Every structure is written in C-alpha cells, then in structure tokens.
C-alpha cells in the first residue's frame, strides 16, 4: 500500500473516531454518571497514546515545572465542553 493511501486511510479513520466519540459519550451519560464516563474516556485516550508511542518507539519528556500547566489545561479542555453542552 502506498503512503498516499495510508495517509488517506489514517485521516478517514481519525475523522470517523472524532465523529463517533461524542455520540458514544452522550449515550454513556444516559446510562452512567459523569465520573464513569470521564474515566472511560481517559482510559481510552491512554490506551491510544500508549499504542502510538510504542509503535513509534518515542517517549514523551515532561518537565516537572510544566506539569501544573498541563494539568490545568487538561481539566479545562475536558470540563469546558461538558459545561457548555449541559447549559439550557
């Protein structure tokens, strides 16, 4: 398979996952509470990141001084869309 078709397939696959994820999250909110859905989304993200990093044989280096900013950014990025969708 050429790199062109591999790239097209990767973009289509990512687009499909991007489109399906909110629908599955909405269904999950109807059957479970926020915390279970939140933890499931985190677990799926960690599995995806782990697969990517092991396939590329690369590591992520995070400085201790950057950790508070990363945690703040991740919380805002996760909670902001949820609060926006729960508004009347």
N, C-alpha and C positions, 0 to 999 in steps of 0.2 A: 504494500500500500504506500502510495507516495505521501510525502509530508503535507502536501496541499489537502488531500482528502482526510488525513489525520487531524489537521487543524480545523477543517470544516466540521468534522465529527465532534471534536472537543468543544467547539463553540455551540453546536446544536445541543450537545449533552448538558453543558452548563446552563444554557437557556431553558432547557426543559426542567432541570432541577430548580432553577430560580423561579420558574412559574408554578411548579407543583408545591414547593415548600410552604408558601403562605396558606394554600388551601388545606394542606395537611395540618398545619398549626391551628387553623380555625376549627377544623373538625376535632382536634385534640382538646381545644379549650372547652368544647361542649361536653366532653366525656371525662376530662380530668381537671385538676386545678392548675393554676398558673405555675406553681413550683415544679410540678412533674413535667409539664410541657417545656419549661425553661431548661431543666436539667437534661431532658431528652435532646433538645436542640444543641446544648453544649456538648453532649456525648457524641452526637453525630458529627459536629464540627471537629472535635478532637480526633475522631477516627479518620476523617477525611484528611486532616493536616498530617497525621502520622503516616498514612499511606503515601501521601505526596512526598514528604520529606525522606522516607525510606527508599522510595523509588528514585529520587534524585540524589540520594546519598549526601544531603546537605543538612546542616544544622542551623539553628537559629540562636544567635547570641544576643541576649538582652542584658543591658547593664542594670545594676541594682537601682541606680538613680532614675532610670526611665520607668521602672515598674509602677510607681503610683500614677503616673500619667496614663500608662497603658490600661491599668485597672479602671480608672475614671472614664476613659474613652470607651472601654468595652461596656461598662454599665450604662452609660448614656446611649450608646448605639443600640443596646438591647432594649432598654426600657422606654426610650422616646417613641419608637413606632407603636409600642403596645399602648401607651397612654394616649396617643393620637387616635388610635382606632377605637378605643373604649369611650371616647367623648360622644355625647349625644348629638 
